[in-house]
Amino acid sequence: MTPELAAPAVTATTPSNESMNAVRAVASMRWRMAIVLSLLMLVTYFAFVLGIAFDKPALGTLITQGLSVGIVLGAGIILTAFGLTAFYAWWANRVYDPALDEVARGGP
């Protein structure tokens, strides 16, 4: 192989234990948030499904003509999903991204 076609030398650095611990802490923080938000959504959804399974007449109760309790609760589930997504976006922008940037800069 001619010298001009040779690949440039790459030097690898081994991350320190401190930087690896910082990466793990940020990753752990994200996983905790993901698990909490997922559980909130699952509890909300399955509460609705169990309501349908075990007390269908209550969900069929009319609030006004053409609007039942079940429809309102179903819309509430959709709004809950939007709210949890909005909260995660806010949290990621205010907490997670700055922490990740700090780790990338080599901070604590």
C-alpha distance (Angstrom), angle and dihedral (degrees) to the residues before:
residue distance angle dihedral
M1 . . .
T2 3.77 . .
P3 3.81 118.3 .
E4 3.81 94.1 -115.6
L5 3.83 91.6 56.9
A6 3.78 96.0 47.5
A7 3.76 116.4 112.0
P8 3.79 115.3 -106.7
A9 3.76 115.7 -102.2
V10 3.78 112.8 -98.3
T11 3.75 119.1 -153.4
A12 3.76 116.1 -155.8
T13 3.74 122.7 -153.2
T14 3.72 122.3 -155.4
P15 3.79 112.0 -130.3
S16 3.76 114.9 -121.5
N17 3.77 122.1 -113.1
E18 3.79 88.9 -111.7
S19 3.80 93.3 56.4
M20 3.80 91.7 44.6
N21 3.80 89.9 51.4
A22 3.81 89.8 50.5
V23 3.82 90.9 51.4
R24 3.79 90.5 48.1
A25 3.81 91.3 49.4
V26 3.82 92.2 52.3
A27 3.81 91.6 45.6
S28 3.80 90.3 48.1
M29 3.81 90.6 50.7
R30 3.82 90.4 53.5
W31 3.80 93.1 47.4
R32 3.81 92.0 50.4
M33 3.80 90.7 52.1
A34 3.81 91.8 46.6
I35 3.80 92.0 50.7
V36 3.81 93.9 47.3
L37 3.81 93.4 48.6
S38 3.81 92.3 44.5
L39 3.80 91.3 50.9
L40 3.81 91.3 48.9
M41 3.80 90.5 52.7
L42 3.80 93.3 45.0
V43 3.82 92.7 49.3
T44 3.80 90.5 48.8
Y45 3.79 93.4 48.5
F46 3.79 96.8 43.3
A47 3.80 92.1 46.7
F48 3.81 87.0 57.8
V49 3.81 92.5 46.6
L50 3.81 91.5 48.1
G51 3.79 88.9 49.2
I52 3.80 89.1 55.4
A53 3.80 91.5 46.3
F54 3.78 98.4 47.5
D55 3.80 107.4 24.4
K56 3.77 108.7 26.2
P57 3.82 94.2 153.1
A58 3.82 91.7 57.8
L59 3.80 91.4 53.4
G60 3.77 89.6 46.7
T61 3.80 92.7 55.9
L62 3.78 109.6 121.9
I63 3.78 118.4 -122.7
T64 3.78 91.8 -176.5
Q65 3.76 130.6 -13.9
G66 3.81 107.8 -59.2
L67 3.83 94.8 5.7
S68 3.79 119.2 94.7
V69 3.79 132.4 -176.4
G70 3.82 88.6 -109.8
I71 3.80 92.7 57.6
V72 3.79 91.4 49.6
L73 3.80 91.8 48.3
G74 3.83 90.7 46.8
A75 3.78 90.2 52.9
G76 3.79 87.3 47.5
I77 3.81 89.9 57.1
I78 3.79 90.5 52.8
L79 3.82 90.6 48.1
T80 3.80 89.7 48.0
A81 3.80 90.1 54.7
F82 3.81 90.6 50.2
G83 3.80 90.7 46.6
L84 3.79 94.0 49.8
T85 3.80 90.3 47.6
A86 3.80 91.2 49.6
F87 3.80 90.4 48.2
Y88 3.81 91.2 50.9
A89 3.81 91.1 50.0
W90 3.81 90.2 49.8
W91 3.81 92.0 46.6
A92 3.79 93.1 46.9
N93 3.80 92.1 50.5
R94 3.82 95.2 44.7
V95 3.81 102.8 35.3
Y96 3.80 115.7 9.2
D97 3.81 101.7 43.2
P98 3.83 94.6 47.3
A99 3.82 89.8 48.2
L100 3.80 90.6 49.5
D101 3.80 90.9 48.0
E102 3.80 90.0 50.9
V103 3.80 91.0 52.6
A104 3.82 91.1 47.5
R105 3.82 90.2 52.6
G106 3.76 89.4 52.3
G107 3.78 97.4 -107.5
P108 3.81 127.8 138.3
